[in-house]
């Protein structure tokens, strides 16, 4: 039996001005939740993907996710899911430069 799902690396792709989120998984998952926040920690977007296999994966960001974002740093949280249980949350930053 696999333990809790683990994301061991994550990047905005590209960063700055990401169009997706690249992440590396130690094992397969049933789904991945992505939450985007302003620097004031106000959530402005939430999406999901899955299932995903072990290794490198990508969640594409819809154009609307950062369309109205001004220059600056934004925060994101990835939450992997397996067997209806959430794994460790991974918090990272993204940069938008217009």
C-alpha atoms as one frame of an Amber mdcrd trajectory, in Angstrom:
protein
   0.000   0.000   0.000   1.261   3.479  -0.866   1.593   6.119   1.830   0.153
   9.612   1.506   0.715  11.272  -1.878   3.815  13.485  -2.052   4.723  16.344
  -4.407   8.498  16.746  -4.195   9.051  19.514  -6.781   6.813  22.169  -8.321
   7.359  25.061 -10.754   5.378  27.648 -12.652   5.858  26.868 -16.352   7.245
  29.261 -17.484   7.868  31.542 -14.543   7.308  34.478 -14.812   3.916  34.545
 -16.548   3.038  30.859 -16.107   0.605  29.051 -18.389   0.819  25.890 -16.319
   2.139  24.246 -13.189   4.720  21.469 -13.491   4.993  19.073 -10.552   6.802
  15.849  -9.695   5.016  13.047  -7.831   6.634  10.222  -5.897   3.639   7.976
  -6.700   0.371   8.027  -8.613  -2.630  10.040  -7.402  -6.368  10.133  -8.045
  -6.431  13.914  -8.468  -4.662  17.205  -7.836  -6.260  20.410  -6.590  -4.678
  23.790  -7.405  -5.589  26.986  -5.564  -4.285  30.457  -6.527  -4.050  33.363
  -4.068  -3.155  37.054  -4.161  -0.306  38.297  -1.991  -3.011  39.249   0.543
  -3.908  35.507   0.599  -7.318  36.014  -1.056  -8.161  32.960  -3.155  -9.105
  33.929  -6.711  -8.952  30.612  -8.595  -9.426  26.918  -7.881  -9.052  24.002
 -10.292  -8.283  20.312 -10.393  -6.856  17.585 -12.600  -6.233  13.879 -12.435
  -5.591  11.120 -12.172  -1.834  11.611 -12.506   1.028   9.106 -12.593   4.344
   9.091 -10.753   6.979  11.429 -12.217   6.549  14.833 -13.902   3.035  16.113
 -14.658   1.481  19.436 -15.646  -1.729  21.309 -14.924  -2.466  23.879 -17.631
  -3.828  27.174 -16.353  -6.817  28.511 -18.277  -6.138  31.983 -19.676  -8.777
  33.400 -17.306  -6.854  32.253 -14.214  -4.245  35.047 -14.406  -5.843  37.267
 -17.092  -6.569  40.144 -14.722  -3.517  39.685 -12.527  -1.354  42.753 -12.090
   2.431  42.599 -11.834   3.646  40.833  -8.743   3.994  37.615  -6.839   1.071
  35.254  -6.352   0.866  32.176  -4.182  -0.369  28.735  -5.113  -1.223  25.574
  -3.206  -1.150  22.065  -4.680  -3.112  19.359  -2.851  -2.670  15.760  -4.072
  -5.490  13.257  -3.443  -5.422   9.467  -3.223  -8.199   7.197  -1.945 -10.292
  10.216  -0.838  -7.449  11.458   1.411  -5.472  14.648   0.895  -1.682  14.514
   0.923   0.667  17.233   2.127  -0.097  20.676   0.727   2.699  22.261  -1.297
   2.848  26.078  -1.221   4.851  27.959  -3.855   4.972  31.344  -5.585   4.351
  32.495  -9.144   5.412  35.766 -10.715   3.405  37.849 -13.192   5.195  40.514
 -15.230   3.248  42.385 -17.900
